[in-house]
Amino acid sequence: MDKQDIRDLRNWHRDAAIRSKTAGFDIVYVYATHDLSIAQQFLEKRKNDRIDEYGGSLENRARLLRELIEDTKDAVGDRCAVAVRIAADELMGDAGLTHDGEARDVIAMLAELPDLWDVNISTWPNDSQTSRFAKEGFQEQYTSFVKSLTTKPVVGVGRFTSPDTMVSQIRRGILDFIGAARPSIADPFLPKKIEEGRIDDIRECIGCNMCVSSDYTSTNLRCTQNPTMGRNGDAAGTLKSSRRKSRKDRFSSSAPGRRDSRQLLLRHVGASKCILPKRRPNSADA
């Protein structure tokens, strides 16, 4: 990018912020995480090899991010909050931004500039880890430092599903707000259920990442816990069965599980009749 490219980028970003304000948005983001934005890539010394005022020292590499924040606040700050989402760690050691290295230094450098800090780890596979490999609230070790550097509110993520874990993060001064994207996909009424004390009614995210897969496959958003997700005509969580009382459920299985399958269906399906295809003799029957 030459200097004109950078000026163009800043103008486009500013124009987009103004469109967001016109559309009625309350918060406008400056994005520097998931390795998806030029602002983050300018921060990364492994990618930024410029020799002008946008390269070299960390202060220079953070210049574009600072300018984007300032431009956005100038454009919409009279009515919209300006948030910065930034990678607190890329899990790459010294080759990337780290919570005890340059990510920390950038946040300290810009501490009071945005209205809100939104912190996570980068890239997407690190940020949206499955429950098989990461426990609830797993990002705390990488993001807990942020509140010590700024007086501005801090929001973070970590596949939160337990209200107790959420409250713990706030009471211990780790975060001011809880970000819950995947948990809200599983249960859009999560905040309301917590507010009303309906803890046992929460449909918990299991961290299977079926929802994340849609981003990679360009398919409709889906959730194994919430069958109404992606069905715009249905109220979340209220999808009704289309099963008719007279419907016959057909089920087939291979030996030797055929008889067990039939017994399970008869026990749980109720009035529906299970029709199993006739067995064909095979060598396993000998």
C-alpha positions in Angstrom: 0.0 0.0 0.0 1.3 3.5 -0.9 0.3 6.6 1.0 -2.7 7.2 -1.2 -4.0 3.7 -0.6 -3.8 4.4 3.2 -5.7 7.7 2.7 -8.3 5.9 0.7 -8.7 3.2 3.4 -9.2 5.8 6.1 -11.8 7.6 4.0 -13.7 4.4 3.2 -13.6 3.4 6.9 -14.9 6.9 7.9 -17.7 6.7 5.3 -18.7 3.3 6.5 -18.9 4.6 10.1 -21.1 7.4 9.0 -23.4 5.0 7.2 -23.7 3.0 10.4 -24.6 6.0 12.3 -27.2 7.0 9.7 -28.7 3.5 9.9 -29.1 3.9 13.7 -26.3 1.8 15.1 -25.2 2.5 18.6 -21.6 1.1 18.4 -19.1 1.2 15.6 -16.1 -1.1 15.6 -12.5 -0.7 14.6 -11.4 -4.2 13.9 -7.9 -5.5 14.6 -8.2 -9.2 15.3 -8.7 -12.7 13.7 -6.0 -11.6 11.2 -8.9 -10.3 9.1 -8.0 -6.6 8.9 -5.3 -4.4 7.6 -5.1 -2.6 10.9 -4.0 -5.8 12.6 -1.7 -6.8 9.8 0.1 -3.4 10.1 0.7 -4.3 13.8 2.3 -7.6 12.9 6.1 -7.4 12.5 6.1 -10.6 10.5 3.9 -8.9 7.8 4.8 -5.3 8.1 8.2 -4.6 6.6 7.5 -1.0 5.7 10.3 1.5 6.2 8.2 4.7 6.5 6.2 6.1 9.4 3.9 3.0 9.3 6.6 0.5 9.8 9.5 -0.4 12.0 8.8 0.5 15.7 5.6 -0.7 17.4 4.5 2.9 17.6 4.8 3.3 13.9 3.1 -0.1 13.2 0.2 1.0 15.5 -0.2 4.4 13.7 -2.9 3.2 11.3 -4.9 1.7 14.1 -4.7 4.9 16.0 -5.7 6.9 12.9 -8.7 4.7 12.3 -9.9 5.1 15.8 -9.5 8.8 15.8 -11.2 9.1 12.4 -14.1 7.1 13.6 -14.5 9.0 16.8 -14.4 12.2 14.8 -17.0 11.0 12.4 -19.6 9.4 14.7 -18.4 9.9 18.3 -21.1 12.5 19.0 -23.7 9.7 19.1 -22.0 6.3 18.6 -19.6 4.5 20.9 -16.4 3.5 19.2 -15.1 0.1 20.1 -11.8 -1.6 19.2 -11.7 -5.4 18.9 -8.1 -6.5 19.1 -6.1 -9.7 19.4 -4.6 -10.0 22.9 -2.6 -13.0 21.7 -2.1 -14.9 18.5 -0.6 -18.0 20.2 2.4 -17.8 18.0 5.0 -16.7 20.5 7.4 -14.0 19.5 6.3 -14.3 15.9 3.0 -12.7 16.7 1.2 -10.4 19.1 1.3 -11.7 22.7 -0.5 -10.8 25.9 2.7 -10.2 27.7 4.4 -8.5 24.7 3.4 -6.3 21.8 -0.4 -6.8 22.2 -0.1 -5.5 25.7 2.0 -2.6 24.6 -0.4 -1.6 21.9 -3.4 -1.6 24.3 -1.3 0.4 26.8 -0.4 2.9 24.1 -4.0 3.5 23.1 -5.6 2.7 26.4 -8.0 5.7 26.7 -8.7 6.3 23.0 -11.7 4.0 22.3 -14.9 3.8 24.3 -14.7 0.1 24.7 -12.1 -2.6 24.4 -13.2 -6.0 23.0 -10.4 -8.5 23.4 -9.9 -12.0 22.2 -7.3 -14.4 20.9 -6.5 -14.8 17.2 -7.0 -16.4 14.7 -10.5 -17.8 14.4 -9.7 -21.4 15.2 -7.9 -20.2 18.4 -10.8 -17.9 19.3 -13.6 -20.4 18.7 -12.1 -23.5 20.1 -14.3 -26.5 20.6 -15.3 -27.9 24.0 -13.1 -30.9 23.3 -10.0 -28.8 23.6 -10.9 -25.7 25.6 -12.9 -25.2 28.8 -15.4 -22.5 29.4 -13.7 -19.1 29.9 -10.5 -20.4 28.4 -9.3 -17.0 27.2 -9.0 -15.5 30.6 -5.2 -16.1 30.9 -4.7 -14.1 27.7 -7.1 -11.2 28.3 -7.1 -10.6 32.1 -4.4 -7.9 31.9 -6.5 -5.4 29.8 -8.5 -3.9 32.7 -5.2 -3.0 34.5 -4.2 -0.7 31.6 -7.4 1.3 30.9 -10.4 2.9 32.6 -12.6 2.0 29.6 -14.9 -1.0 29.8 -13.7 -4.3 28.6 -15.7 -7.1 27.0 -14.4 -10.6 26.2 -15.5 -14.0 25.0 -14.8 -17.7 25.9 -17.8 -19.8 25.1 -19.5 -18.8 28.3 -22.5 -20.9 29.2 -22.6 -20.9 33.0 -23.9 -17.8 34.7 -21.6 -18.5 37.7 -18.6 -18.3 35.4 -19.8 -15.1 33.8 -20.4 -13.5 37.2 -17.0 -14.7 38.4 -15.3 -12.9 35.5 -16.9 -9.6 36.4 -16.6 -9.8 40.1 -12.9 -10.7 39.9 -12.3 -7.7 37.6 -11.4 -9.7 34.5 -14.2 -8.2 32.3 -16.9 -5.6 32.5 -19.2 -7.3 29.9 -19.6 -10.9 28.8 -19.5 -11.6 25.1 -21.5 -14.7 24.2 -21.9 -15.3 20.5 -22.0 -19.1 20.3 -24.0 -19.3 23.6 -26.5 -16.8 22.2 -26.9 -18.9 19.0 -27.7 -21.9 21.1 -30.1 -19.9 23.2 -31.1 -16.4 22.0 -32.9 -15.9 25.3 -29.8 -16.5 27.4 -29.7 -13.0 29.1 -33.4 -13.0 29.8 -33.3 -16.5 31.4 -30.4 -15.4 33.6 -32.2 -12.2 34.6 -35.3 -14.2 35.5 -33.4 -16.9 37.4 -34.4 -19.7 34.9 -31.0 -21.3 35.0 -32.2 -24.8 34.4 -34.0 -23.6 31.2 -30.8 -22.4 29.5 -30.0 -24.3 26.3 -26.3 -24.5 26.6 -23.8 -24.3 23.8 -21.8 -27.5 23.7 -19.0 -26.1 21.7 -19.4 -28.4 18.7 -18.8 -25.5 16.3 -21.5 -26.5 13.8 -22.2 -22.7 13.7 -18.6 -21.9 12.9 -18.6 -24.4 10.1 -21.2 -22.4 8.2 -18.7 -19.5 7.9 -16.2 -21.8 6.2 -18.8 -23.5 3.9 -20.9 -20.5 3.0 -24.0 -22.3 4.3 -26.9 -21.1 6.5 -26.1 -20.7 10.2 -27.0 -23.9 12.0 -26.9 -25.1 15.6 -27.1 -28.6 17.0 -28.8 -27.3 20.2 -31.2 -24.9 18.5 -33.0 -26.2 15.5 -34.7 -22.8 14.9 -31.4 -21.1 14.2 -31.3 -19.9 10.6 -35.0 -20.3 10.2 -36.1 -16.7 10.0 -39.8 -17.5 10.0 -39.7 -19.4 13.3 -39.5 -17.8 16.8 -36.3 -19.0 18.4 -36.8 -22.1 20.5 -40.4 -22.6 19.5 -40.2 -24.8 16.5 -43.2 -27.1 16.4 -43.1 -30.7 15.3 -44.8 -31.5 12.0 -45.4 -35.1 13.1 -48.9 -36.4 12.6 -50.5 -38.9 14.9 -51.1 -41.3 12.1 -47.5 -41.1 10.8 -45.5 -44.3 10.6 -41.9 -44.1 11.5 -39.6 -46.2 9.4 -36.3 -47.3 10.8 -33.7 -49.7 9.5 -30.5 -51.0 11.0 -28.1 -53.7 10.3 -27.7 -56.9 12.3 -27.1 -57.5 15.2 -28.7 -54.2 16.4 -32.0 -54.6 14.6 -34.0 -56.1 17.5 -32.5 -53.7 20.1 -33.4 -50.8 17.8 -36.9 -52.0 17.5 -37.4 -52.3 21.2 -36.0 -48.8 21.8 -38.3 -47.3 19.2 -41.3 -49.1 20.6 -40.5 -47.8 24.1 -39.9 -44.1 23.1 -41.9 -43.4 20.0 -45.2 -44.3 21.7 -48.2 -44.6 19.4 -46.1 -44.5 16.2 -45.6 -47.8 14.6 -42.1 -49.0 13.7 -41.8 -50.9 10.5 -38.5 -52.7 10.0 -37.5 -54.1 6.6 -37.3 -57.9 6.3 -33.9 -59.4 7.1 -31.9 -61.0 4.4 -29.9 -64.1 5.3 -26.2 -63.5 5.4 -23.1 -65.3 6.6 -23.4 -63.6 10.0 -26.5 -65.7 10.7 -24.7 -69.0 10.3 
